[in-house]
Amino acid sequence: MRRRYMDAITLVQRFEKPDIFLIMTCNPSWLEIEENLLSSDELQNRPDLVSPVFRAKLEELKNDILKKHVFGKVAAFMYTAEFQKRGLPHAHFLIILDENYKLLTPEAYDQFVCAELPDEKTNPYLYSLVTQHMMHGSCGSFNPTNSCMKKKGYCKHKYSKEFIEKTTKGKNSYLIYRRRNNGKNVKIRGHFLDNTWVVPYNPVLLCRFNSHMNVEICSDIKVVKYIYKYTCKGHDKIAFHIHFSDTNIEIDEIKEYQSARWVSPPESAWRIFAFPISEMMYIIFNYILKGNNSFLSKVQIILKKL
């Protein structure tokens, strides 16, 4: 993963900062999963079904990004598949767009990322997906014991957000997405939530994949190294020790400390099927056509090393 991080930073040196950060999470209600579950099966007992289906969806998403140009032509991208300790697999994408398709204005941001509830009457399907997959919480005063709450009593993801009429840049160039106070709200887990609780999403990808699909604009962020390290952080770890229940035994925590990997059932199935954990790609055709021989020669050297 350290090597992947260094390769990713090399991409940044050549193609500039990433433009889009995307998180795709497996949906246990996907038709491909439900149709193949036996009446006696439980989802958590079928990692051999969950992992291949998520892998197939991941390939579809790559096809939409690279060939169908959902966000425009792509110059380079990378993704990493991750597995939560007690959850479903998900993937982190970092996408660098071609120089002619860079997102530079709030109007361009709003074309690809939305953080509001859609109209229930004009687009009922999108509305159902947003309310099902893209509503954060409830936390804060609604639920102080939620997993996202810190000891100081606020959400680590800083929800709920503030109402704002236009997309703007906040501190450290982080975007503040448009969340208008239009009176729309929906009842989620016993509380009425409005636009301030919506997780940013892309309507096209959300309708296509029917899963949690968080899309963020990151072309102006300053912490480029952090976001790539976060994507390449590697597997989960756990500290443990096995000993007898005799209370008279003196325990030396330093000598007995063990550090190990935590491998969940979906990750086990993923590795048995030999699916890639991380993937990286850069498009060199534009540079070949432009006659950039120096860049092409560097690419050939890299490919020989790989």
C-alpha positions in Angstrom: 0.0 0.0 0.0 3.0 2.3 0.6 4.1 1.6 -3.0 0.5 2.4 -4.2 0.6 5.7 -2.4 3.9 6.7 -4.0 2.6 5.7 -7.4 -0.6 7.8 -6.8 1.5 10.8 -5.8 3.5 10.4 -9.0 0.2 10.6 -10.9 -0.6 13.9 -9.1 2.8 15.3 -10.2 1.9 14.6 -13.8 -1.8 15.1 -14.0 -2.4 17.6 -11.1 -4.8 17.2 -8.1 -7.7 14.7 -8.1 -11.0 16.2 -9.1 -13.5 13.7 -7.6 -13.6 11.5 -4.6 -16.2 8.8 -4.8 -17.2 6.1 -2.3 -19.4 3.2 -3.4 -20.8 0.8 -0.8 -22.3 -2.6 -1.3 -26.1 -2.8 -1.0 -27.3 -6.0 0.6 -30.7 -5.5 -1.1 -29.3 -5.7 -4.7 -31.4 -8.0 -6.8 -28.4 -10.1 -7.8 -27.9 -10.9 -4.1 -31.5 -11.5 -3.1 -32.3 -13.7 -6.0 -29.4 -16.1 -5.1 -30.1 -16.4 -1.4 -31.8 -19.5 -0.3 -34.8 -19.3 2.1 -32.5 -20.6 4.9 -29.6 -18.3 4.0 -28.6 -15.1 5.9 -26.5 -12.4 4.1 -23.7 -12.5 6.6 -23.2 -16.2 5.9 -22.8 -15.8 2.2 -19.6 -13.8 1.6 -19.0 -16.0 -1.5 -22.1 -14.3 -3.0 -21.6 -10.7 -1.7 -18.0 -10.3 -2.9 -18.5 -11.4 -6.5 -21.6 -9.2 -6.9 -19.9 -6.2 -5.5 -16.9 -6.9 -7.8 -19.2 -7.0 -10.8 -20.8 -3.7 -9.7 -17.4 -2.2 -9.3 -16.5 -3.1 -12.9 -19.7 -1.5 -14.1 -18.8 1.7 -12.2 -15.3 1.7 -13.8 -16.9 1.3 -17.2 -19.3 4.3 -16.6 -16.4 6.5 -15.4 -13.8 5.5 -18.1 -15.8 4.7 -21.2 -19.2 6.4 -20.7 -17.5 9.5 -19.3 -20.1 10.2 -16.5 -17.8 13.0 -15.2 -16.0 13.7 -18.5 -12.9 12.3 -20.0 -10.6 10.8 -17.3 -6.8 11.3 -17.3 -6.0 9.0 -14.4 -7.8 7.3 -11.5 -7.2 4.8 -8.7 -9.5 2.9 -6.4 -9.1 0.7 -3.3 -11.6 -1.9 -2.0 -12.0 -1.9 1.7 -13.9 -4.2 4.2 -15.3 -2.9 7.4 -15.0 -5.1 10.5 -18.7 -5.7 10.8 -20.0 -4.3 7.6 -20.1 -4.6 3.8 -17.4 -4.0 1.3 -16.9 -0.5 -0.2 -14.5 1.2 -2.6 -12.8 4.6 -2.6 -12.2 6.2 -6.0 -9.9 9.2 -6.7 -10.5 10.5 -10.3 -8.3 13.0 -12.1 -10.1 14.5 -15.1 -8.6 15.5 -18.4 -7.4 19.2 -18.5 -10.3 20.0 -20.9 -12.9 18.7 -18.4 -11.7 20.2 -15.2 -14.4 21.4 -12.8 -13.6 25.0 -12.0 -16.8 26.8 -11.1 -19.7 26.3 -8.7 -22.0 25.9 -11.7 -19.8 23.0 -12.9 -19.8 21.4 -9.4 -23.6 21.5 -9.2 -23.9 19.6 -12.5 -22.3 16.5 -11.0 -22.9 16.8 -7.3 -26.1 17.4 -5.4 -26.7 17.7 -1.7 -30.5 18.3 -1.6 -33.7 16.2 -1.5 -35.1 15.8 -5.0 -38.7 16.6 -5.8 -40.8 13.6 -4.8 -43.5 14.2 -7.5 -41.3 14.8 -10.5 -38.6 12.2 -9.7 -40.0 9.7 -7.2 -37.4 7.0 -7.9 -34.5 9.3 -7.2 -36.3 10.6 -4.1 -36.7 7.1 -2.7 -33.0 6.3 -3.3 -31.8 9.5 -1.6 -34.0 8.9 1.5 -32.8 5.3 1.6 -29.1 5.7 1.0 -28.0 9.3 1.3 -29.4 10.6 4.6 -26.9 10.9 7.4 -27.9 10.3 11.0 -29.8 11.0 12.8 -27.3 12.2 15.3 -26.6 15.3 17.4 -29.5 16.2 19.7 -31.7 13.6 17.9 -29.4 10.7 18.9 -26.4 11.6 21.1 -25.3 8.0 21.3 -24.9 7.5 17.5 -21.6 6.0 16.3 -20.5 9.2 14.6 -20.8 11.3 17.8 -17.5 12.3 19.5 -17.0 12.7 23.2 -17.5 16.5 23.0 -21.0 16.0 21.8 -20.8 16.8 18.1 -20.8 14.7 14.9 -17.3 13.8 13.5 -18.7 14.4 10.0 -20.1 17.8 11.0 -23.8 17.1 10.4 -26.2 18.7 10.3 -24.8 21.2 7.7 -26.0 24.8 7.3 -28.5 26.1 4.7 -26.8 27.9 1.8 -28.3 29.2 -1.5 -25.2 28.6 -3.7 -22.2 26.3 -3.7 -19.2 28.1 -2.3 -15.7 27.4 -1.0 -15.1 27.3 2.7 -12.0 27.1 4.8 -9.0 25.3 3.3 -10.9 25.4 -0.1 -13.3 22.7 1.0 -16.6 23.0 -0.8 -19.8 24.0 0.9 -22.5 22.4 -1.2 -25.8 24.1 -2.0 -28.5 23.2 0.5 -31.5 25.5 0.1 -34.1 26.0 2.8 -37.0 25.0 0.6 -39.1 23.3 3.3 -38.5 19.8 2.1 -38.0 17.1 4.8 -38.4 13.4 5.2 -38.9 11.2 8.3 -35.9 9.0 8.9 -35.6 6.8 12.0 -38.3 8.7 13.8 -37.0 12.3 13.0 -37.8 14.8 10.3 -34.5 15.5 8.4 -34.1 18.3 5.7 -31.4 19.2 3.2 -28.8 19.8 5.9 -28.6 16.0 6.5 -28.1 15.0 2.8 -24.8 13.3 1.9 -23.5 14.7 -1.5 -24.3 12.3 -4.4 -24.4 12.1 -8.2 -28.0 11.5 -9.3 -27.0 9.4 -12.4 -24.8 7.0 -10.5 -27.2 6.8 -7.6 -30.1 5.8 -9.8 -27.9 3.3 -11.8 -26.4 1.4 -8.8 -29.0 1.8 -6.1 -26.5 2.0 -3.2 -24.7 4.5 -1.0 -22.7 6.6 -3.5 -21.0 9.5 -1.9 -19.4 11.9 -4.5 -17.3 14.9 -3.5 -15.4 17.5 -5.4 -11.8 17.7 -4.2 -10.0 19.6 -7.0 -9.3 22.5 -4.7 -8.3 20.8 -1.4 -4.9 21.4 0.0 -4.5 18.1 1.8 -3.7 16.0 -1.3 -1.3 13.7 0.5 -3.8 13.0 3.2 -6.6 11.9 0.8 -4.3 9.6 -1.0 -2.9 8.1 2.3 -6.5 7.7 3.4 -7.3 5.7 0.2 -4.1 3.6 0.6 -4.3 3.1 4.3 -4.4 -0.7 4.0 -6.2 -3.4 6.0 -7.7 -3.2 9.5 -5.5 -4.3 12.4 -6.3 -5.7 15.8 -4.3 -6.1 19.1 -5.0 -9.3 21.0 -3.7 -11.9 23.4 -5.0 -15.3 24.4 -4.5 -16.4 28.1 -6.2 -18.6 30.7 -8.8 -17.1 32.9 -6.7 -17.6 36.1 -6.7 -14.3 37.9 -3.5 -15.1 39.7 -1.4 -15.0 36.5 0.7 -11.8 36.2 0.1 -10.3 32.8 3.0 -8.4 31.1 1.2 -6.4 28.4 4.4 -5.4 26.7 5.7 -9.0 26.2 2.3 -10.4 25.4 1.2 -7.7 22.9 0.3 -9.1 19.5 -0.5 -7.1 16.4 -2.4 -8.9 13.7 -4.7 -8.3 10.7 -8.4 -8.3 10.9 -9.8 -10.3 7.9 -13.6 -10.2 7.6 -15.6 -12.9 5.7 -16.2 -10.7 2.6 -12.5 -9.9 2.4 -11.6 -13.6 2.8 -13.9 -14.4 -0.2 -12.5 -11.5 -2.1 -8.9 -12.7 -1.8 -9.9 -16.4 -2.5 -11.4 -15.2 -5.8 -8.1 -13.3 -6.4 -9.9 -10.0 -7.0 -7.6 -6.9 -6.9 -7.6 -4.8 -3.7 -6.3 -1.7 -5.5 -6.1 -0.6 -9.1 -4.6 2.4 -10.8 -4.8 3.6 -14.4 -3.7 6.6 -16.5 -4.7 7.4 -20.0 -1.7 8.1 -22.3 -3.4 8.3 -25.7 -3.8 12.0 -25.6 -0.2 12.5 -24.9 0.9 10.1 -27.6 -1.2 12.0 -30.2 0.3 15.2 -29.1 3.7 13.8 -29.8 4.9 14.0 -26.1 7.7 11.5 -26.7 9.5 12.2 -23.4 6.4 11.3 -21.4 5.8 8.2 -23.5 9.4 7.0 -22.9 8.9 7.5 -19.2 5.7 5.4 -19.3 7.5 2.7 -21.2 10.2 2.6 -18.6 7.6 2.3 -15.8 5.8 -0.5 -17.6 9.0 -2.5 -18.0 9.6 -2.2 -14.3 6.1 -3.4 -13.5 
